[in-house]
Amino acid sequence: MLYIYIYIYIYIYIYIYIYIYIYIYIYIYIYIYIYIYIYIYIYPCVFLADLSIWVPDRQKIVKQLYEYKPPLKGLDSDKVNIRKTREFKDNPLETKRGIPTIFAITPTYSRLEQKADLTRLCQTFRLVENVHWILVEDSINKTALVKRLVTNCKVPCAHLNAVTPSTFKNVPGKRKLPRGVAQRNAALTWIRDHVDPKEVQGVVYFADDDNTYDVRIFEEMRYTKVVSVWPVGLIAGGKFESPMVKDGKVVGWIFYVGAHRRFPIDMASFAFNVQLLFSHLKAEFKYTVPSGTQESTILEGLNVTMSDMEPKANNCTEILVWHTRTQSTSLINQPKLQEKFKTVNFDLEV
Ligand SMILES: *[C@@H]1O[C@H](CO)[C@@H](O)[C@H](O)[C@H]1NC(C)=O
């Protein structure tokens, strides 16, 4: 009997010993480590991030805390290092150092006129120093046509793809849905992931592939402090739309349609300092806003007000960008042409 009591006593003693000295101590150590991690590392980083002060890994930490988004297809295959691409040796135009980079974001989709439009845009960029083109295809995979074009273009380029979700594809006859949302957001994500805001000065501009650009517009926008704005020609059924400027300040907008917009301006009419993307990590385009309000959505996301706007193009008195549209090509005579020239290979890339 006594042996049993001793046995139980020893058993309980050992159990308590193990529990106190191992189990509890491990818990205490884990808690201490977690508290040290949160109070010494994460909280200061988030706090500094809110004050727009850059800290190492800030982006990663803030994203982990409250910014998780499913990864976009195709982004990882293009891990282009911005510092490397700025030293793009083959490009004789990429020589001038110490001037801000222009991150030109172009959504594009496959169509008969795509190569012509992109060729013209590429050649415009070749006349501009320190452009980093971010070209985003609306496709499941990057196409061979655009890959070849980017290679031949010699402009430093991040070639990405982000497919428009099928629920947001435009259907003829139905209400028009916003275009380019997934693609422009993929480009913003690329900048946030690949550009070191401590090292790079620059501006972000949304340069659609069918507009016409006077190269002087890029020099106008290059030193943008917050957001710069200017007129756009041949738009919305009028000769131009423009910011209204008084005494060198933006005081309103010259436009006719779409008064529901907070900023009634076109995508081609503004550029903003790249640092804003890092101080406003949630700023992005959205499918769920009324049509025509994509520009307002991103500018509101960047917490911009009218008093932040810097009028460019000689106080908005010059048109340096045009909202031109490429007419879609009719192939009405193609069958007859092929009938007439039976031995000609018409499968050439156009
Ligand atoms: C714009 O207008 C303001 C005020 O009239 C003037 O001070 C400034 O020099 C003008 N800017 C340009 C580029 O002409």
The ligand as a Gaussian input file, in Angstrom:
#p B3LYP/6-31G(d) Opt

LIG

0 1
 C        1.592000      80.697000     -64.040000
 O        0.894000      81.789000     -63.492000
 C        1.486000      82.344000     -62.320000
 C        0.582000      83.416000     -61.799000
 O        0.048000      84.220000     -62.811000
 C        2.866000      82.875000     -62.646000
 O        3.495000      83.373000     -61.493000
 C        3.707000      81.727000     -63.205000
 O        4.967000      82.200000     -63.597000
 C        2.990000      81.081000     -64.385000
 N        3.745000      79.920000     -64.805000
 C        4.181000      79.768000     -66.044000
 C        4.948000      78.515000     -66.309000
 O        3.966000      80.566000     -66.931000

